[in-house]
Amino acid sequence: MAEEEYDDVYSEEGRESLVEDDEISPEEEGFMEGANGGGQGAKCRRCGAILGDDFIEKEIDGEIYRFCSDECAEKYSKKKG
């Protein structure tokens, strides 16, 4: 695989293209997106736990955050508010 093909996983458009072409799964796309953002998308925003298949997404002040549980989402939301 050429080096420029590897670069595709680091852009949103490249990841979407790879999902469309069945090169990667939607879960792998999410993992790569989280890794590209310093891993913040792959960890609970409050406690830092690594997120599995079940996680909570919550919009707070116009930004989407991911949490390992409703409890962490609520505690983080109260702290931000």
KOLGU-4560 file (N, C-alpha, C; in nm, 3 decimals, padded with zeros to 5 digits):
<recs>
<n_xx: 00.084 n_yy: -00.117 n_zz: 00.000 ca_xx: 00.000 ca_yy: 00.000 ca_zz: 00.000 c_xx: 00.089 c_yy: 00.125 c_zz: 00.000 mol: A seq: 1 type: MET>
<n_xx: 00.059 n_yy: 00.219 n_zz: -00.085 ca_xx: 00.138 ca_yy: 00.341 ca_zz: -00.095 c_xx: 00.116 c_yy: 00.429 c_zz: 00.028 mol: A seq: 2 type: ALA>
<n_xx: 00.216 n_yy: 00.511 n_zz: 00.059 ca_xx: 00.207 ca_yy: 00.594 ca_zz: 00.179 c_xx: 00.086 c_yy: 00.688 c_zz: 00.176 mol: A seq: 3 type: GLU>
<n_xx: 00.055 n_yy: 00.746 n_zz: 00.059 ca_xx: -00.059 ca_yy: 00.838 ca_zz: 00.053 c_xx: -00.190 c_yy: 00.769 c_zz: 00.085 mol: A seq: 4 type: GLU>
<n_xx: -00.200 n_yy: 00.638 n_zz: 00.064 ca_xx: -00.321 ca_yy: 00.565 ca_zz: 00.099 c_xx: -00.336 c_yy: 00.556 c_zz: 00.251 mol: A seq: 5 type: GLU>
<n_xx: -00.226 n_yy: 00.547 n_zz: 00.323 ca_xx: -00.232 ca_yy: 00.546 ca_zz: 00.469 c_xx: -00.282 c_yy: 00.679 c_zz: 00.523 mol: A seq: 6 type: TYR>
<n_xx: -00.249 n_yy: 00.788 n_zz: 00.455 ca_xx: -00.289 ca_yy: 00.920 ca_zz: 00.501 c_xx: -00.441 c_yy: 00.935 c_zz: 00.502 mol: A seq: 7 type: ASP>
<n_xx: -00.512 n_yy: 00.859 n_zz: 00.421 ca_xx: -00.658 ca_yy: 00.870 ca_zz: 00.415 c_xx: -00.725 c_yy: 00.846 c_zz: 00.550 mol: A seq: 8 type: ASP>
<n_xx: -00.670 n_yy: 00.761 n_zz: 00.633 ca_xx: -00.734 ca_yy: 00.730 ca_zz: 00.761 c_xx: -00.728 c_yy: 00.848 c_zz: 00.858 mol: A seq: 9 type: VAL>
<n_xx: -00.647 n_yy: 00.947 n_zz: 00.826 ca_xx: -00.633 ca_yy: 01.062 ca_zz: 00.915 c_xx: -00.724 c_yy: 01.179 c_zz: 00.878 mol: A seq: 10 type: TYR>
<n_xx: -00.803 n_yy: 01.163 n_zz: 00.772 ca_xx: -00.899 ca_yy: 01.268 ca_zz: 00.737 c_xx: -01.040 c_yy: 01.211 c_zz: 00.745 mol: A seq: 11 type: SER>
<n_xx: -01.136 n_yy: 01.295 n_zz: 00.778 ca_xx: -01.275 ca_yy: 01.251 ca_zz: 00.787 c_xx: -01.323 c_yy: 01.193 c_zz: 00.654 mol: A seq: 12 type: GLU>
<n_xx: -01.288 n_yy: 01.261 n_zz: 00.545 ca_xx: -01.330 ca_yy: 01.215 ca_zz: 00.413 c_xx: -01.268 c_yy: 01.079 c_zz: 00.380 mol: A seq: 13 type: GLU>
<n_xx: -01.142 n_yy: 01.063 n_zz: 00.414 ca_xx: -01.073 ca_yy: 00.937 ca_zz: 00.388 c_xx: -01.134 c_yy: 00.822 c_zz: 00.466 mol: A seq: 14 type: GLY>
<n_xx: -01.166 n_yy: 00.847 n_zz: 00.594 ca_xx: -01.227 ca_yy: 00.742 ca_zz: 00.675 c_xx: -01.364 c_yy: 00.705 c_zz: 00.620 mol: A seq: 15 type: ARG>
<n_xx: -01.444 n_yy: 00.806 n_zz: 00.581 ca_xx: -01.577 ca_yy: 00.779 ca_zz: 00.526 c_xx: -01.566 c_yy: 00.697 c_zz: 00.398 mol: A seq: 16 type: GLU>
<n_xx: -01.469 n_yy: 00.730 n_zz: 00.314 ca_xx: -01.447 ca_yy: 00.656 ca_zz: 00.190 c_xx: -01.412 c_yy: 00.511 c_zz: 00.218 mol: A seq: 17 type: SER>
<n_xx: -01.327 n_yy: 00.489 n_zz: 00.317 ca_xx: -01.287 ca_yy: 00.353 ca_zz: 00.352 c_xx: -01.405 c_yy: 00.271 c_zz: 00.404 mol: A seq: 18 type: LEU>
<n_xx: -01.496 n_yy: 00.335 n_zz: 00.478 ca_xx: -01.616 ca_yy: 00.266 ca_zz: 00.527 c_xx: -01.706 c_yy: 00.232 c_zz: 00.408 mol: A seq: 19 type: VAL>
<n_xx: -01.725 n_yy: 00.328 n_zz: 00.319 ca_xx: -01.810 ca_yy: 00.304 ca_zz: 00.201 c_xx: -01.757 c_yy: 00.191 c_zz: 00.115 mol: A seq: 20 type: GLU>
<n_xx: -01.625 n_yy: 00.180 n_zz: 00.104 ca_xx: -01.563 ca_yy: 00.076 ca_zz: 00.022 c_xx: -01.545 c_yy: -00.056 c_zz: 00.099 mol: A seq: 21 type: ASP>
<n_xx: -01.603 n_yy: -00.064 n_zz: 00.220 ca_xx: -01.591 ca_yy: -00.182 ca_zz: 00.306 c_xx: -01.446 c_yy: -00.219 c_zz: 00.338 mol: A seq: 22 type: ASP>
<n_xx: -01.359 n_yy: -00.118 n_zz: 00.341 ca_xx: -01.219 ca_yy: -00.140 ca_zz: 00.379 c_xx: -01.206 c_yy: -00.145 c_zz: 00.531 mol: A seq: 23 type: GLU>
<n_xx: -01.291 n_yy: -00.064 n_zz: 00.600 ca_xx: -01.293 ca_yy: -00.062 ca_zz: 00.746 c_xx: -01.438 c_yy: -00.060 c_zz: 00.791 mol: A seq: 24 type: ILE>
<n_xx: -01.461 n_yy: -00.100 n_zz: 00.915 ca_xx: -01.597 ca_yy: -00.099 ca_zz: 00.971 c_xx: -01.626 c_yy: 00.039 c_zz: 01.032 mol: A seq: 25 type: SER>
<n_xx: -01.754 n_yy: 00.071 n_zz: 01.053 ca_xx: -01.786 ca_yy: 00.197 ca_zz: 01.121 c_xx: -01.720 c_yy: 00.208 c_zz: 01.259 mol: A seq: 26 type: PRO>
<n_xx: -01.705 n_yy: 00.094 n_zz: 01.328 ca_xx: -01.639 ca_yy: 00.096 ca_zz: 01.459 c_xx: -01.492 c_yy: 00.135 c_zz: 01.446 mol: A seq: 27 type: GLU>
<n_xx: -01.425 n_yy: 00.081 n_zz: 01.342 ca_xx: -01.285 ca_yy: 00.116 ca_zz: 01.319 c_xx: -01.272 c_yy: 00.264 c_zz: 01.283 mol: A seq: 28 type: GLU>
<n_xx: -01.369 n_yy: 00.316 n_zz: 01.207 ca_xx: -01.369 ca_yy: 00.458 ca_zz: 01.174 c_xx: -01.375 c_yy: 00.541 c_zz: 01.301 mol: A seq: 29 type: GLU>
<n_xx: -01.464 n_yy: 00.505 n_zz: 01.394 ca_xx: -01.475 ca_yy: 00.577 ca_zz: 01.520 c_xx: -01.348 c_yy: 00.569 c_zz: 01.602 mol: A seq: 30 type: GLY>
<n_xx: -01.285 n_yy: 00.453 n_zz: 01.601 ca_xx: -01.160 ca_yy: 00.436 ca_zz: 01.675 c_xx: -01.053 c_yy: 00.527 c_zz: 01.617 mol: A seq: 31 type: PHE>
<n_xx: -01.042 n_yy: 00.529 n_zz: 01.482 ca_xx: -00.941 ca_yy: 00.613 ca_zz: 01.419 c_xx: -00.969 c_yy: 00.761 c_zz: 01.441 mol: A seq: 32 type: MET>
<n_xx: -01.096 n_yy: 00.799 n_zz: 01.443 ca_xx: -01.132 ca_yy: 00.938 ca_zz: 01.470 c_xx: -01.089 c_yy: 00.975 c_zz: 01.612 mol: A seq: 33 type: GLU>
<n_xx: -01.114 n_yy: 00.885 n_zz: 01.707 ca_xx: -01.074 ca_yy: 00.910 ca_zz: 01.846 c_xx: -00.923 c_yy: 00.917 c_zz: 01.860 mol: A seq: 34 type: GLY>
<n_xx: -00.852 n_yy: 00.829 n_zz: 01.792 ca_xx: -00.707 ca_yy: 00.828 ca_zz: 01.798 c_xx: -00.649 c_yy: 00.955 c_zz: 01.739 mol: A seq: 35 type: ALA>
<n_xx: -00.712 n_yy: 01.003 n_zz: 01.634 ca_xx: -00.666 ca_yy: 01.125 ca_zz: 01.569 c_xx: -00.682 c_yy: 01.246 c_zz: 01.661 mol: A seq: 36 type: ASN>
<n_xx: -00.779 n_yy: 01.242 n_zz: 01.750 ca_xx: -00.802 ca_yy: 01.353 ca_zz: 01.843 c_xx: -00.730 c_yy: 01.333 c_zz: 01.976 mol: A seq: 37 type: GLY>
<n_xx: -00.618 n_yy: 01.266 n_zz: 01.975 ca_xx: -00.543 ca_yy: 01.245 ca_zz: 02.098 c_xx: -00.606 c_yy: 01.141 c_zz: 02.188 mol: A seq: 38 type: GLY>
<n_xx: -00.694 n_yy: 01.060 n_zz: 02.132 ca_xx: -00.757 ca_yy: 00.953 ca_zz: 02.207 c_xx: -00.876 c_yy: 00.997 c_zz: 02.290 mol: A seq: 39 type: GLY>
<n_xx: -00.910 n_yy: 01.126 n_zz: 02.288 ca_xx: -01.019 ca_yy: 01.174 ca_zz: 02.373 c_xx: -01.153 c_yy: 01.114 c_zz: 02.336 mol: A seq: 40 type: GLN>
<n_xx: -01.175 n_yy: 01.083 n_zz: 02.207 ca_xx: -01.301 ca_yy: 01.024 ca_zz: 02.166 c_xx: -01.314 c_yy: 00.879 c_zz: 02.204 mol: A seq: 41 type: GLY>
<n_xx: -01.205 n_yy: 00.816 n_zz: 02.244 ca_xx: -01.205 ca_yy: 00.675 ca_zz: 02.277 c_xx: -01.208 c_yy: 00.651 c_zz: 02.428 mol: A seq: 42 type: ALA>
<n_xx: -01.212 n_yy: 00.758 n_zz: 02.506 ca_xx: -01.213 ca_yy: 00.747 ca_zz: 02.651 c_xx: -01.331 c_yy: 00.825 c_zz: 02.708 mol: A seq: 43 type: LYS>
<n_xx: -01.378 n_yy: 00.781 n_zz: 02.822 ca_xx: -01.482 ca_yy: 00.854 ca_zz: 02.894 c_xx: -01.428 c_yy: 00.991 c_zz: 02.931 mol: A seq: 44 type: CYS>
<n_xx: -01.503 n_yy: 01.093 n_zz: 02.898 ca_xx: -01.459 ca_yy: 01.230 ca_zz: 02.923 c_xx: -01.442 c_yy: 01.260 c_zz: 03.072 mol: A seq: 45 type: ARG>
<n_xx: -01.519 n_yy: 01.193 n_zz: 03.157 ca_xx: -01.512 ca_yy: 01.221 ca_zz: 03.300 c_xx: -01.406 c_yy: 01.137 c_zz: 03.371 mol: A seq: 46 type: ARG>
<n_xx: -01.412 n_yy: 01.004 n_zz: 03.353 ca_xx: -01.325 ca_yy: 00.917 ca_zz: 03.433 c_xx: -01.206 c_yy: 00.859 c_zz: 03.356 mol: A seq: 47 type: CYS>
<n_xx: -01.207 n_yy: 00.873 n_zz: 03.222 ca_xx: -01.094 ca_yy: 00.825 ca_zz: 03.143 c_xx: -01.099 c_yy: 00.678 c_zz: 03.106 mol: A seq: 48 type: GLY>
<n_xx: -01.209 n_yy: 00.609 n_zz: 03.142 ca_xx: -01.220 ca_yy: 00.467 ca_zz: 03.107 c_xx: -01.226 c_yy: 00.451 c_zz: 02.955 mol: A seq: 49 type: ALA>
<n_xx: -01.162 n_yy: 00.346 n_zz: 02.906 ca_xx: -01.165 ca_yy: 00.315 ca_zz: 02.763 c_xx: -01.308 c_yy: 00.275 c_zz: 02.727 mol: A seq: 50 type: ILE>
<n_xx: -01.361 n_yy: 00.334 n_zz: 02.620 ca_xx: -01.499 ca_yy: 00.307 ca_zz: 02.580 c_xx: -01.506 c_yy: 00.181 c_zz: 02.495 mol: A seq: 51 type: LEU>
<n_xx: -01.605 n_yy: 00.098 n_zz: 02.524 ca_xx: -01.631 ca_yy: -00.021 ca_zz: 02.445 c_xx: -01.742 c_yy: 00.006 c_zz: 02.346 mol: A seq: 52 type: GLY>
<n_xx: -01.818 n_yy: -00.097 n_zz: 02.314 ca_xx: -01.927 ca_yy: -00.084 ca_zz: 02.218 c_xx: -02.043 c_yy: -00.001 c_zz: 02.274 mol: A seq: 53 type: ASP>
<n_xx: -02.066 n_yy: -00.011 n_zz: 02.404 ca_xx: -02.173 ca_yy: 00.066 ca_zz: 02.467 c_xx: -02.117 c_yy: 00.190 c_zz: 02.533 mol: A seq: 54 type: ASP>
<n_xx: -02.156 n_yy: 00.305 n_zz: 02.482 ca_xx: -02.114 ca_yy: 00.429 ca_zz: 02.545 c_xx: -02.225 c_yy: 00.531 c_zz: 02.526 mol: A seq: 55 type: PHE>
<n_xx: -02.219 n_yy: 00.637 n_zz: 02.602 ca_xx: -02.319 ca_yy: 00.743 ca_zz: 02.601 c_xx: -02.259 c_yy: 00.864 c_zz: 02.532 mol: A seq: 56 type: ILE>
<n_xx: -02.332 n_yy: 00.922 n_zz: 02.438 ca_xx: -02.291 ca_yy: 01.049 ca_zz: 02.378 c_xx: -02.386 c_yy: 01.156 c_zz: 02.428 mol: A seq: 57 type: GLU>
<n_xx: -02.329 n_yy: 01.268 n_zz: 02.470 ca_xx: -02.412 ca_yy: 01.377 ca_zz: 02.521 c_xx: -02.358 c_yy: 01.509 c_zz: 02.468 mol: A seq: 58 type: LYS>
<n_xx: -02.449 n_yy: 01.593 n_zz: 02.421 ca_xx: -02.410 ca_yy: 01.725 ca_zz: 02.375 c_xx: -02.416 c_yy: 01.822 c_zz: 02.493 mol: A seq: 59 type: GLU>
<n_xx: -02.304 n_yy: 01.890 n_zz: 02.515 ca_xx: -02.293 ca_yy: 01.988 ca_zz: 02.622 c_xx: -02.232 c_yy: 02.114 c_zz: 02.562 mol: A seq: 60 type: ILE>
<n_xx: -02.302 n_yy: 02.223 n_zz: 02.573 ca_xx: -02.254 ca_yy: 02.351 ca_zz: 02.518 c_xx: -02.214 c_yy: 02.340 c_zz: 02.371 mol: A seq: 61 type: ASP>
<n_xx: -02.293 n_yy: 02.264 n_zz: 02.294 ca_xx: -02.268 ca_yy: 02.253 ca_zz: 02.151 c_xx: -02.160 c_yy: 02.155 c_zz: 02.110 mol: A seq: 62 type: GLY>
<n_xx: -02.100 n_yy: 02.084 n_zz: 02.207 ca_xx: -01.998 ca_yy: 01.984 ca_zz: 02.176 c_xx: -02.045 c_yy: 01.847 c_zz: 02.218 mol: A seq: 63 type: GLU>
<n_xx: -02.007 n_yy: 01.746 n_zz: 02.139 ca_xx: -02.042 ca_yy: 01.608 ca_zz: 02.170 c_xx: -01.931 c_yy: 01.547 c_zz: 02.255 mol: A seq: 64 type: ILE>
<n_xx: -01.972 n_yy: 01.489 n_zz: 02.369 ca_xx: -01.879 ca_yy: 01.419 ca_zz: 02.458 c_xx: -01.924 c_yy: 01.275 c_zz: 02.471 mol: A seq: 65 type: TYR>
<n_xx: -01.828 n_yy: 01.186 n_zz: 02.496 ca_xx: -01.859 ca_yy: 01.043 ca_zz: 02.512 c_xx: -01.826 c_yy: 01.001 c_zz: 02.655 mol: A seq: 66 type: ARG>
<n_xx: -01.914 n_yy: 00.915 n_zz: 02.709 ca_xx: -01.901 ca_yy: 00.871 ca_zz: 02.848 c_xx: -01.922 c_yy: 00.720 c_zz: 02.856 mol: A seq: 67 type: PHE>
<n_xx: -01.869 n_yy: 00.659 n_zz: 02.961 ca_xx: -01.884 ca_yy: 00.515 ca_zz: 02.981 c_xx: -02.020 c_yy: 00.480 c_zz: 03.042 mol: A seq: 68 type: CYS>
<n_xx: -02.086 n_yy: 00.578 n_zz: 03.106 ca_xx: -02.213 ca_yy: 00.550 ca_zz: 03.172 c_xx: -02.296 c_yy: 00.678 c_zz: 03.183 mol: A seq: 69 type: SER>
<n_xx: -02.426 n_yy: 00.659 n_zz: 03.210 ca_xx: -02.514 ca_yy: 00.774 ca_zz: 03.235 c_xx: -02.466 c_yy: 00.852 c_zz: 03.357 mol: A seq: 70 type: ASP>
<n_xx: -02.417 n_yy: 00.780 n_zz: 03.457 ca_xx: -02.369 ca_yy: 00.843 ca_zz: 03.580 c_xx: -02.254 c_yy: 00.941 c_zz: 03.551 mol: A seq: 71 type: GLU>
<n_xx: -02.156 n_yy: 00.896 n_zz: 03.471 ca_xx: -02.044 ca_yy: 00.984 ca_zz: 03.436 c_xx: -02.093 c_yy: 01.103 c_zz: 03.352 mol: A seq: 72 type: CYS>
<n_xx: -02.186 n_yy: 01.079 n_zz: 03.261 ca_xx: -02.240 ca_yy: 01.186 ca_zz: 03.178 c_xx: -02.308 c_yy: 01.293 c_zz: 03.264 mol: A seq: 73 type: ALA>
<n_xx: -02.388 n_yy: 01.250 n_zz: 03.360 ca_xx: -02.459 ca_yy: 01.344 ca_zz: 03.446 c_xx: -02.363 c_yy: 01.422 c_zz: 03.536 mol: A seq: 74 type: GLU>
<n_xx: -02.266 n_yy: 01.353 n_zz: 03.594 ca_xx: -02.170 ca_yy: 01.420 ca_zz: 03.683 c_xx: -02.087 c_yy: 01.522 c_zz: 03.605 mol: A seq: 75 type: LYS>
<n_xx: -02.046 n_yy: 01.485 n_zz: 03.484 ca_xx: -01.966 ca_yy: 01.578 ca_zz: 03.402 c_xx: -02.051 c_yy: 01.699 c_zz: 03.361 mol: A seq: 76 type: TYR>
<n_xx: -02.176 n_yy: 01.673 n_zz: 03.325 ca_xx: -02.268 ca_yy: 01.778 ca_zz: 03.283 c_xx: -02.291 c_yy: 01.878 c_zz: 03.397 mol: A seq: 77 type: SER>
<n_xx: -02.308 n_yy: 01.829 n_zz: 03.519 ca_xx: -02.326 ca_yy: 01.916 ca_zz: 03.635 c_xx: -02.203 c_yy: 01.998 c_zz: 03.664 mol: A seq: 78 type: LYS>
<n_xx: -02.086 n_yy: 01.936 n_zz: 03.647 ca_xx: -01.959 ca_yy: 02.004 ca_zz: 03.670 c_xx: -01.939 c_yy: 02.118 c_zz: 03.570 mol: A seq: 79 type: LYS>
<n_xx: -01.974 n_yy: 02.093 n_zz: 03.442 ca_xx: -01.959 ca_yy: 02.194 ca_zz: 03.337 c_xx: -02.059 c_yy: 02.308 c_zz: 03.354 mol: A seq: 80 type: LYS>
<n_xx: -02.176 n_yy: 02.275 n_zz: 03.408 ca_xx: -02.285 ca_yy: 02.374 ca_zz: 03.417 c_xx: -02.275 c_yy: 02.460 c_zz: 03.533 mol: A seq: 81 type: GLY>
</recs>
